[in-house]
């Protein structure tokens, strides 16, 4: 199952998934997008791997670690989340609305594009 988590709910999701461990926010946007607007790691490890590089770099991720996937609006991140579940990852969330919603709900200093 893939949890749908609003950016404003991410800290609650982190608390339920890994109260004593670490959570990864996997940003699957392209490098130019990350340079345009980026989240700050707050209680999670931020990993940036563009969507098209996930298959060859999947070994950089741990299947047992909770991972919340982020993109621009939530479409690419949902595709990556589904791919990770198919590969045996068990604690996966899609950050609904992506960085655009993050800018509205969590940190208004993050530019919208």
C-alpha positions as CSV (number, residue, x, y, z in Angstrom):
1,X,0.0,0.0,0.0
2,X,1.1,3.5,-0.8
3,X,0.2,6.2,1.8
4,X,-0.9,9.5,0.4
5,X,0.6,12.2,2.7
6,X,0.1,15.9,2.4
7,X,3.3,17.9,3.0
8,X,1.7,19.3,6.2
9,X,1.2,15.7,7.5
10,X,4.7,14.5,6.7
11,X,6.1,14.9,10.2
12,X,3.2,12.9,11.6
13,X,3.8,10.1,9.0
14,X,7.5,10.1,10.0
15,X,6.6,9.8,13.6
16,X,4.4,6.8,13.0
17,X,6.8,5.1,10.5
18,X,10.1,5.5,12.3
19,X,9.9,6.9,15.8
20,X,13.5,5.9,16.6
21,X,14.9,5.5,13.1
22,X,15.4,7.5,9.9
23,X,13.1,8.3,7.1
24,X,14.1,9.2,3.6
25,X,12.4,11.9,1.5
26,X,13.2,10.8,-2.1
27,X,13.1,13.8,-4.4
28,X,12.7,12.4,-8.0
29,X,12.7,15.7,-9.8
30,X,15.4,16.7,-12.4
31,X,18.5,18.6,-11.2
32,X,17.2,21.9,-12.7
33,X,14.0,21.6,-10.7
34,X,15.9,20.9,-7.4
35,X,18.0,24.0,-8.1
36,X,14.8,26.0,-8.6
37,X,13.0,24.8,-5.5
38,X,14.2,22.5,-2.8
39,X,13.0,21.3,0.6
40,X,15.1,21.5,3.7
41,X,15.7,18.2,5.6
42,X,13.7,18.4,8.8
43,X,13.7,15.1,10.7
44,X,14.4,13.1,7.6
45,X,17.3,12.4,5.2
46,X,16.9,14.1,1.8
47,X,17.9,11.9,-1.2
48,X,17.8,13.3,-4.7
49,X,17.6,10.8,-7.6
50,X,15.8,11.8,-10.8
51,X,13.0,9.5,-11.7
52,X,14.7,8.0,-14.8
53,X,17.7,7.0,-12.7
54,X,15.8,5.2,-10.0
55,X,16.1,1.7,-11.6
56,X,19.9,1.8,-12.0
57,X,20.4,3.4,-8.6
58,X,17.8,1.5,-6.6
59,X,20.6,-0.1,-4.5
60,X,21.1,3.3,-2.9
61,X,17.8,2.8,-1.1
62,X,17.0,0.4,1.7
63,X,13.8,-1.7,1.2
64,X,13.0,-1.7,4.9
65,X,13.5,2.0,5.4
66,X,10.4,4.3,5.3
67,X,10.6,6.4,2.1
68,X,8.3,9.4,1.2
69,X,8.6,10.3,-2.5
70,X,8.5,13.9,-3.7
71,X,8.2,15.5,-7.2
72,X,6.6,18.7,-8.6
73,X,2.9,17.9,-8.3
74,X,2.7,14.3,-7.2
75,X,2.5,12.4,-10.4
76,X,6.0,11.2,-10.9
77,X,6.4,10.5,-7.3
78,X,3.4,8.3,-7.3
79,X,4.9,6.3,-10.3
80,X,8.2,5.9,-8.4
81,X,6.3,4.9,-5.2
82,X,4.5,2.2,-7.1
83,X,7.7,1.0,-8.7
84,X,9.4,0.8,-5.3
85,X,6.5,-1.2,-3.9
86,X,6.8,-3.6,-6.9
87,X,10.5,-4.0,-6.0
88,X,9.6,-5.1,-2.4
89,X,9.9,-1.8,-0.5
90,X,7.3,-1.9,2.3
91,X,7.0,1.6,3.9
92,X,6.3,4.0,1.0
93,X,4.4,7.2,0.9
94,X,3.7,9.7,-1.9
95,X,3.9,13.3,-0.9
96,X,0.6,14.5,-2.5
97,X,0.8,17.7,-4.4
98,X,4.6,17.6,-4.4
99,X,6.9,20.6,-3.9
100,X,4.1,22.9,-5.1
101,X,2.0,21.9,-2.1
102,X,5.1,21.9,0.1
103,X,5.4,25.6,-0.8
104,X,1.8,26.3,0.2
105,X,1.6,24.1,3.3
106,X,5.1,23.9,4.9
107,X,7.5,26.5,3.7
108,X,6.3,29.5,1.7
109,X,9.9,30.5,1.0
110,X,10.2,27.5,-1.4
111,X,9.5,29.0,-4.9
112,X,6.7,27.7,-7.0
113,X,7.5,27.0,-10.6
